[in-house]
Amino acid sequence: MPGSASGAGPPISQYILKVHGRCDLSCDHCYVYESVDQSWRTKPRSMSPHVLRSAARRIAEHAATTDLSRVRVVLHGGEPLLLGAERMREALACLRSTIEPVARLDLIMQTNGVRLDAAMCEVLKEYGVRVGVSLDGDREANDRHRRFANGAGSFDRVRTALGLLRTPAFRELYAGLLCTIDIANDPERVYEALVAERPPQVDFLLPHATWEHPPDRPGDDPTPYATWLSVIHRRWLADHRPMRIRMFDAIESTARGGPSGSEQLGADAVGLVVIETDGHYEQVDIIKTAYAGAPETGLSVLTHTVDDVARLAPVAARQSGHEGLSPICRSCPVLRQCGGGLYAHRYRPETGFDNPSVFCPDLRVLIDRTNEENRMHAETAKPDDTGAFPTVLIEQIASGFGDAETVGWLAEQELAITRALLSAVVDQHGATEAWKILGDVEETSPDAVREVLTHPYVRPWSVERLRGGDPSCLGALSYLGALAAAAAVRAGIPVDIEVDVAAGVVHLPTVGTAYLPAGTDCRVRLESDGDTLRITGAGEAIVADLSRPTATASWQPARRVELEEGWTVRIEDGDPARSCHSWPPADRLGDDEDRQWRSALREAWRLIQAELPRYAPALRTALRTVVPLRADETGRQRASTARHAFGSVAAALAEPADLAVLLVHEFQHGKLGALLDLCDLVDLDSDVRVKVGWRTDPRPVEGVLQGVYAHAAVADAYRARLGRGAETPLLDRDAQASVPDRDAQASAPDRDAQASAPGRDAQASAPDRDAEAEKLFTKYHAWTVDAIAELRMTGALTPLGKDFVDRLETSVRGWGR
Amino acid sequence: MKTVPATMDSLAEPLATIKAAPLREIRAEHAARVVRRIVDNESLLRRLDVAAFNSAP
């Protein structure tokens, strides 16, 4: 048993749980079965429930004594899937119920994937287990080592498993691929095979080797592993980094002085312990490649605490960073990036692990070359190729306003997101005639397609499809057919396509809506010669004259209201996809309602320009639709921003003065949502909840940020109305605020706010209104300032998020009275 | 408009390639990255906490 270090030892936050000790593959490069350590032969085949319960208790106990807020358990083997679905469920239930009362538990599984099926995926999904799969590249590369005992390759079985992990039902499980390098494999082909599986992340592992058993280095190249990896790095950069590759991320991060996030590089503290099937604690078991018994600690979950393990000298030494490295490493110029490489690769019989990595020459070359290639890539790539942020993006949006150029740039990113999601829908469900038509129209009339795809509800529909939502709601892929038809109509190109009727209508985004006889539930044919649109297959044909947008009982052309010369907004009352808002949308508007909406919007826009001109450029640039909501039966205001419908605001009809504030308030959510699509302002994994003035229930950090941003604008609106009591009536935004939740499709109504009575008082005198404006300004301003202070204390703001909040606070504090 | 290069910590890079491609030529791996972010709420921040174990069974 290794000796003990003095003191308690650093906390252990990561556990490798060997739930099964055998494997259904016989890979010849496996360190468990093919290394000098053959201890697997004497260990139980699988972890017993008793040992598992003990392990879970020890982990929870250690988290409690060391005040760890988060623990990670990696289900490993052998092959963990050999446990079977039922025993897996029992094991996961035990881990969750024992550890989660003490610390947040991240569960990960590393598997060869050959036994992964839907039943197992359901269990893993139920318990929130993310799955990493081992794949060494294309068929030739993978099956070079990853074979069954009978010699058959595992490639096809693994690819089937990966296909399952890409389905909407199980995509959330897919953590990434683990690829063991063999320089006999073509790196380009390996890369292409991995990219084809669309993994969120790839880890490349250098093969197991020590100074006693050095890696294969055929030919004259002194650093063939660096050469092999650099081929992939260059290709990855050229492909615009379609997935994360942890080794390259680590080099990029450490080059900037950050952590490596990898055992293979850098000298991050490694607070990790293995728990074997028999309950024994071991050090990282990859050091089995060094010598027999290398990872043993002599301690067990049945007899010892994790604190006892953390005190062991070798375990504590893994957490000592650069100080624990050999003298040669400590004098190396790339020490901070290399960190001595993987611990097991340092072993030499005479000096143990106090050596540089046996891959030292490769790591040195790889790090230097990768640094240089990254620098060149950043310097020479064109912004249009690699993506580039406007330097003033955060400054502009965080100010609370946003100029036309910045918001226009955000709108372009939103369009690109919609295009990507549509493409993913087609990739998932298969190409259709509609997709072909849309592509054909784009070739000749790209602006027509662009106009249709900027319709705010294309993205909510795509997201719903990609989440595997109920296809009967909006037709499986019929919306795509409607988009194609709409694009063709806008381009004046003849089109003939069949689509399903959804919710009693056929809606052509940006063109119009056909209303079919009640109860119609069938496919209809859309034909257009460029001048007329014919819809047949559901009773009497509907014919619309496209040159004269006239409404009939069965056809409603898109309702456009010009708010300013050259800028129109659509009043959207036809698209079934608009039901993603938190309140039900109004049905097709009657003529009177249409007139009321047009009048209210025109007057609201006039008020925004007069009172809140700094919010006008963003609205004018990106507001495309306003969705009428059904009125609240008690007369309270309703308004909503749907998270995925950038460019749209939904509301129940309100007086123009109210509508002006409402549009400004809701569009704040849209601007911030677009920014949050592109970058993280808060830690999405944060569990922190914050008490805020506008809700009784504690809110997640992103919800607070959204609330702060929108309420700041409301405070600003009342500030603008101070002293203008005779001109503008007031509305207490308490009565209508919505607080979007990033996880939700639509913004959740602010229930606290709904409970308060509407504040609009048309009969109040001008001084009374001024007093009321003062009161409301004070309230919203205080809410905003207080919530900003709370946000700072969460520790969940990213550096960019802190910058954003700092800038927003500067604006808000400047309004103080 | 003055710009700064995008990093892996943002979605700007795959979006740049998507903007430049005709609809039918958008590469599945770039679309997949957008799906992970937008549909699955994937964090763009690198988890550099030596969280995952670097070893295959």
Chai-1 contact restraints between the chains, C-beta under 6 A:
chainA,res_idxA,chainB,res_idxB,connection_type,confidence,min_distance_angstrom,max_distance_angstrom,comment,restraint_id
A,I16,B,F53,contact,1.0,0.0,6.0,A-B,restraint_1
A,R72,B,A51,contact,1.0,0.0,6.0,A-B,restraint_2
A,V74,B,F53,contact,1.0,0.0,6.0,A-B,restraint_3
A,H76,B,P57,contact,1.0,0.0,6.0,A-B,restraint_4
A,G77,B,P57,contact,1.0,0.0,6.0,A-B,restraint_5
A,S134,B,A56,contact,1.0,0.0,6.0,A-B,restraint_6
A,E172,B,D40,contact,1.0,0.0,6.0,A-B,restraint_7
A,L178,B,A56,contact,1.0,0.0,6.0,A-B,restraint_8
A,V195,B,E29,contact,1.0,0.0,6.0,A-B,restraint_9
A,R198,B,E29,contact,1.0,0.0,6.0,A-B,restraint_10
A,R198,B,A32,contact,1.0,0.0,6.0,A-B,restraint_11
A,P200,B,R36,contact,1.0,0.0,6.0,A-B,restraint_12
A,H240,B,E13,contact,1.0,0.0,6.0,A-B,restraint_13
A,H240,B,T17,contact,1.0,0.0,6.0,A-B,restraint_14
A,R241,B,M8,contact,1.0,0.0,6.0,A-B,restraint_15
A,P242,B,E29,contact,1.0,0.0,6.0,A-B,restraint_16
A,P242,B,H30,contact,1.0,0.0,6.0,A-B,restraint_17
A,D249,B,R46,contact,1.0,0.0,6.0,A-B,restraint_18
A,S253,B,L48,contact,1.0,0.0,6.0,A-B,restraint_19
A,P259,B,L48,contact,1.0,0.0,6.0,A-B,restraint_20
A,G261,B,L48,contact,1.0,0.0,6.0,A-B,restraint_21
A,G261,B,V50,contact,1.0,0.0,6.0,A-B,restraint_22
A,E263,B,N54,contact,1.0,0.0,6.0,A-B,restraint_23
A,Q264,B,N54,contact,1.0,0.0,6.0,A-B,restraint_24
A,D268,B,V50,contact,1.0,0.0,6.0,A-B,restraint_25
A,V270,B,V50,contact,1.0,0.0,6.0,A-B,restraint_26
A,I286,B,S55,contact,1.0,0.0,6.0,A-B,restraint_27
A,A378,B,P5,contact,1.0,0.0,6.0,A-B,restraint_28
A,P383,B,T3,contact,1.0,0.0,6.0,A-B,restraint_29
A,T386,B,P5,contact,1.0,0.0,6.0,A-B,restraint_30
A,T386,B,A6,contact,1.0,0.0,6.0,A-B,restraint_31
A,T386,B,E13,contact,1.0,0.0,6.0,A-B,restraint_32
A,G387,B,A6,contact,1.0,0.0,6.0,A-B,restraint_33
A,G387,B,A12,contact,1.0,0.0,6.0,A-B,restraint_34
A,G387,B,E13,contact,1.0,0.0,6.0,A-B,restraint_35
A,G387,B,L15,contact,1.0,0.0,6.0,A-B,restraint_36
A,G387,B,A16,contact,1.0,0.0,6.0,A-B,restraint_37
A,A388,B,T3,contact,1.0,0.0,6.0,A-B,restraint_38
A,A388,B,P5,contact,1.0,0.0,6.0,A-B,restraint_39
A,A388,B,A6,contact,1.0,0.0,6.0,A-B,restraint_40
A,F389,B,V4,contact,1.0,0.0,6.0,A-B,restraint_41
A,P390,B,M1,contact,1.0,0.0,6.0,A-B,restraint_42
A,P390,B,T3,contact,1.0,0.0,6.0,A-B,restraint_43
A,T391,B,K2,contact,1.0,0.0,6.0,A-B,restraint_44
A,T391,B,V4,contact,1.0,0.0,6.0,A-B,restraint_45
A,E405,B,M1,contact,1.0,0.0,6.0,A-B,restraint_46
A,Q413,B,L15,contact,1.0,0.0,6.0,A-B,restraint_47
A,A416,B,L15,contact,1.0,0.0,6.0,A-B,restraint_48
A,A416,B,I18,contact,1.0,0.0,6.0,A-B,restraint_49
A,A416,B,K19,contact,1.0,0.0,6.0,A-B,restraint_50
A,I417,B,V34,contact,1.0,0.0,6.0,A-B,restraint_51
A,I417,B,I38,contact,1.0,0.0,6.0,A-B,restraint_52
A,R419,B,I18,contact,1.0,0.0,6.0,A-B,restraint_53
A,A420,B,I18,contact,1.0,0.0,6.0,A-B,restraint_54
A,A420,B,A31,contact,1.0,0.0,6.0,A-B,restraint_55
A,A420,B,V34,contact,1.0,0.0,6.0,A-B,restraint_56
A,S423,B,I26,contact,1.0,0.0,6.0,A-B,restraint_57
A,S423,B,A31,contact,1.0,0.0,6.0,A-B,restraint_58
A,A424,B,A31,contact,1.0,0.0,6.0,A-B,restraint_59
A,A424,B,V35,contact,1.0,0.0,6.0,A-B,restraint_60
A,D427,B,A28,contact,1.0,0.0,6.0,A-B,restraint_61
A,G439,B,L23,contact,1.0,0.0,6.0,A-B,restraint_62
A,G439,B,R24,contact,1.0,0.0,6.0,A-B,restraint_63
A,E442,B,P22,contact,1.0,0.0,6.0,A-B,restraint_64
A,E442,B,L23,contact,1.0,0.0,6.0,A-B,restraint_65
A,V463,B,V39,contact,1.0,0.0,6.0,A-B,restraint_66
A,L466,B,V35,contact,1.0,0.0,6.0,A-B,restraint_67
A,L466,B,V39,contact,1.0,0.0,6.0,A-B,restraint_68
A,L678,B,S10,contact,1.0,0.0,6.0,A-B,restraint_69
A,L678,B,L11,contact,1.0,0.0,6.0,A-B,restraint_70
A,C679,B,S10,contact,1.0,0.0,6.0,A-B,restraint_71
A,D680,B,S43,contact,1.0,0.0,6.0,A-B,restraint_72
A,D680,B,L44,contact,1.0,0.0,6.0,A-B,restraint_73
A,D680,B,L45,contact,1.0,0.0,6.0,A-B,restraint_74
A,L684,B,S43,contact,1.0,0.0,6.0,A-B,restraint_75
